[in-house]
């Protein structure tokens, strides 16, 4: 697998190649508190995840982007799932059944 530090501007640095999950766990332990966000890519599957230091542990970052062609509730009332109320794009999607 390939691991990087994710810089504040979104660029990648500190590229390293790791051979096992054990090496990944060691690398994450060494970088905890030094790197805020890291990117991990599987060379076998191409799957990419990003993890961030949440102050207690590494946490997987979920993609939170709007999808083209879908409608979202930006501002909702109390109890409504909307971007302004802190919900994700997926949670704020307007469905025909809504």
Buried (B, 14 or more C-beta within 10 A) or exposed (E): BBBBBBEEEEEBEEEEEBEEEEBBEEBBEEBEEEBBBBBBBEEEEEEEEBBBBEEEEBEEBEEEEBEEEEEBBEEBEEEEBBBEBEBBBBBBBEEEEE
